[in-house]
């Protein structure tokens, strides 16, 4: 389901997806109310959702989608680079947050990852996600917390190389960029990332970046 109040952009996006055999566009809408009705009727797997729309914005519409199409995964597709919008969208249940500057290959890959249950955030927004998490953590913890026991913290189970890769991921680096920075193969990076997520009991790179931020980097 494609939801965007700009008709030209919405139709262009639909045409792009229609040309890819992996996707079927089951509906479209130009505002939140229309989108809720369409979602209830067609029960999409993924909802591509703009944020700044007339009436109810996309973030405020998330609760309605959970009610009418609880199995649908929402992927925000917006021009907003505001960290508060990003944090609010993820808190509201969105599975991903992409900027409209994303290229078509990254968009289709993000949709597939969203369908698979993964979380996707534009690389440009990763640092803002970490900042928002750190800010919320600081507000929730007015006093300095006691130092955690090293043995109880799963991040200490990471090898030096895995910790190095995790720090690059937290800065928004892609697997290709990590491979270039460390002088290793991209396939090796992918294996390391899988090990990192398994050791930390996480499901996405974004969660790994947030975990590192919560431990002070």
C-alpha positions as CSV (number, residue, x, y, z in Angstrom):
1,X,0.0,0.0,0.0
2,X,1.5,3.3,-1.1
3,X,0.5,6.4,1.0
4,X,1.6,9.8,-0.1
5,X,-0.3,13.1,-0.6
6,X,1.8,14.1,-3.6
7,X,0.0,12.5,-6.5
8,X,2.9,12.7,-8.9
9,X,5.4,11.1,-6.5
10,X,2.8,8.4,-5.5
11,X,2.1,7.4,-9.1
12,X,5.8,7.4,-9.9
13,X,6.5,5.1,-7.0
14,X,3.7,2.8,-8.0
15,X,5.0,2.6,-11.5
16,X,8.5,1.8,-10.2
17,X,7.2,-1.0,-8.0
18,X,4.8,-2.3,-10.7
19,X,7.9,-2.9,-12.9
20,X,9.4,-5.2,-10.4
21,X,7.9,-8.7,-10.4
22,X,8.7,-9.2,-6.7
23,X,6.0,-6.6,-5.7
24,X,2.3,-6.1,-6.2
25,X,0.8,-2.7,-5.3
26,X,-2.6,-3.5,-3.8
27,X,-3.7,0.0,-3.0
28,X,-2.8,3.7,-2.8
29,X,-4.0,6.7,-0.7
30,X,-3.4,10.4,-0.4
31,X,-4.1,10.9,3.3
32,X,-4.3,9.0,6.6
33,X,-8.0,8.4,6.7
34,X,-8.1,7.1,3.1
35,X,-5.0,4.9,3.9
36,X,-6.7,3.3,6.9
37,X,-9.7,2.4,4.8
38,X,-7.5,1.0,2.1
39,X,-5.3,-1.0,4.6
40,X,-8.5,-2.5,6.2
41,X,-9.7,-3.5,2.7
42,X,-6.5,-4.9,1.1
43,X,-4.5,-6.1,4.2
44,X,-1.1,-5.3,2.7
45,X,2.2,-6.9,3.7
46,X,4.0,-3.5,3.7
47,X,2.8,0.1,3.9
48,X,5.0,2.8,2.4
49,X,4.0,5.8,4.4
50,X,4.8,9.5,4.0
51,X,4.9,11.6,7.2
52,X,3.9,15.1,6.3
53,X,0.4,14.9,4.9
54,X,-2.7,17.1,5.3
55,X,-4.8,16.3,8.4
56,X,-3.3,13.4,10.3
57,X,0.4,13.0,9.7
58,X,2.0,9.6,9.1
59,X,3.4,9.1,12.5
60,X,0.1,9.8,14.2
61,X,-1.6,7.4,11.8
62,X,0.6,4.4,12.9
63,X,-1.8,3.4,15.7
64,X,-4.7,3.2,13.2
65,X,-2.8,0.9,11.0
66,X,-2.1,-1.5,13.9
67,X,-5.8,-1.7,14.5
68,X,-7.0,-2.2,10.9
69,X,-4.1,-4.2,9.5
70,X,-2.1,-5.6,12.4
71,X,0.1,-7.9,10.2
72,X,1.2,-5.0,8.0
73,X,4.8,-3.7,8.4
74,X,5.1,0.1,8.0
75,X,8.1,1.6,6.2
76,X,8.2,5.4,6.5
77,X,9.3,7.1,3.2
78,X,9.6,10.8,3.9
79,X,11.6,14.0,3.3
80,X,11.9,14.6,7.1
81,X,15.5,14.3,8.4
82,X,14.3,15.3,11.9
83,X,15.7,12.9,14.5
84,X,12.5,13.4,16.6
85,X,10.4,12.3,13.7
86,X,12.6,9.2,13.3
87,X,12.4,8.3,17.0
88,X,8.6,8.9,17.1
89,X,8.1,6.7,14.1
90,X,10.0,3.8,15.5
91,X,8.4,4.2,18.9
92,X,5.0,4.2,17.1
93,X,5.7,0.9,15.5
94,X,7.2,1.7,12.1
95,X,9.7,-1.0,11.0
96,X,11.8,1.4,9.0
97,X,12.5,5.0,8.1
98,X,13.8,6.0,4.6
99,X,14.4,9.4,3.1
100,X,12.9,10.1,-0.3
101,X,16.4,10.7,-1.6
102,X,16.9,6.9,-1.5
103,X,17.7,5.3,-4.9
104,X,15.5,2.7,-6.4
105,X,17.7,-0.3,-5.6
106,X,18.0,0.6,-2.0
107,X,14.3,1.2,-1.8
108,X,13.4,-2.2,-3.2
109,X,16.0,-3.9,-1.0
110,X,14.5,-2.1,2.1
111,X,11.0,-3.2,1.2
112,X,12.2,-6.8,1.0
113,X,14.0,-6.5,4.3
114,X,10.9,-5.0,5.9
115,X,8.8,-7.9,4.5
116,X,11.3,-10.3,6.1
117,X,10.7,-8.6,9.5
118,X,14.0,-6.6,9.6
119,X,14.3,-2.9,10.6
120,X,15.7,-0.5,8.0
121,X,16.9,3.1,8.6
122,X,18.5,5.3,6.0
123,X,22.3,5.5,6.6
124,X,22.0,9.3,6.8
125,X,19.7,8.9,9.8
126,X,21.6,6.3,11.8
127,X,23.6,8.9,13.8
128,X,20.4,10.8,14.6
129,X,18.8,7.6,15.8
130,X,21.8,7.0,18.1
131,X,21.6,10.6,19.3
132,X,17.9,10.3,20.0
133,X,18.5,7.1,22.0
134,X,21.3,8.7,24.0
135,X,19.1,11.7,24.8
136,X,16.2,9.6,26.0
137,X,18.5,7.4,28.0
138,X,20.1,10.4,29.7
139,X,16.6,11.8,30.6
140,X,15.6,8.4,32.0
141,X,18.8,8.1,34.0
142,X,19.3,11.4,35.9
143,X,22.1,10.0,38.0
144,X,25.2,8.0,36.8
145,X,24.2,4.3,36.7
146,X,26.5,1.8,38.5
147,X,29.1,0.3,36.2
148,X,27.8,-3.0,34.8
149,X,29.7,-6.2,35.5
150,X,31.9,-6.8,32.5
151,X,31.1,-10.5,32.5
152,X,27.3,-9.9,32.4
153,X,27.5,-7.6,29.4
154,X,27.2,-9.5,26.1
155,X,29.1,-6.8,24.2
156,X,32.2,-8.1,26.0
157,X,31.7,-11.4,24.2
158,X,32.6,-9.7,20.9
159,X,36.1,-10.1,19.5
160,X,38.2,-7.0,18.8
161,X,37.4,-7.3,15.1
162,X,33.7,-7.6,15.8
163,X,33.8,-4.6,18.1
164,X,35.6,-2.6,15.4
165,X,32.9,-3.5,12.9
166,X,30.2,-2.7,15.3
167,X,31.7,0.8,15.9
168,X,31.7,1.4,12.1
169,X,28.1,0.2,11.8
170,X,27.1,2.7,14.6
171,X,28.5,5.5,12.4
172,X,26.2,4.4,9.6
173,X,28.8,2.5,7.5
174,X,27.5,-0.1,5.0
175,X,29.0,-3.5,4.7
176,X,30.9,-2.4,1.6
177,X,32.2,0.7,3.5
178,X,33.3,-1.4,6.5
179,X,35.1,-3.8,4.2
180,X,36.9,-1.0,2.5
181,X,37.9,0.6,5.8
182,X,39.2,-2.6,7.3
183,X,40.7,-4.1,4.1
184,X,38.6,-7.3,4.2
185,X,36.1,-8.9,1.9
186,X,32.5,-7.7,2.1
187,X,31.4,-11.4,2.6
188,X,33.6,-11.5,5.6
189,X,31.9,-8.4,7.0
190,X,28.5,-10.0,6.5
191,X,29.6,-13.1,8.5
192,X,31.0,-10.9,11.3
193,X,27.7,-8.9,11.4
194,X,25.7,-12.1,11.7
195,X,28.0,-13.2,14.6
196,X,27.6,-9.8,16.3
197,X,23.8,-9.9,16.1
198,X,23.7,-13.4,17.4
199,X,26.0,-12.7,20.3
200,X,24.0,-9.6,21.3
201,X,20.6,-11.3,20.7
202,X,19.6,-8.7,18.2
203,X,17.8,-8.8,14.8
204,X,19.1,-5.7,12.9
205,X,22.1,-3.5,12.4
206,X,20.1,-0.5,13.8
207,X,19.5,-2.3,17.1
208,X,23.3,-3.1,17.3
209,X,24.1,0.6,16.8
210,X,21.7,1.6,19.5
211,X,23.1,-1.0,21.9
212,X,26.6,0.4,21.3
213,X,25.4,4.0,21.9
214,X,23.7,2.9,25.1
215,X,27.0,1.7,26.4
216,X,28.8,4.9,25.6
217,X,30.3,3.8,22.3
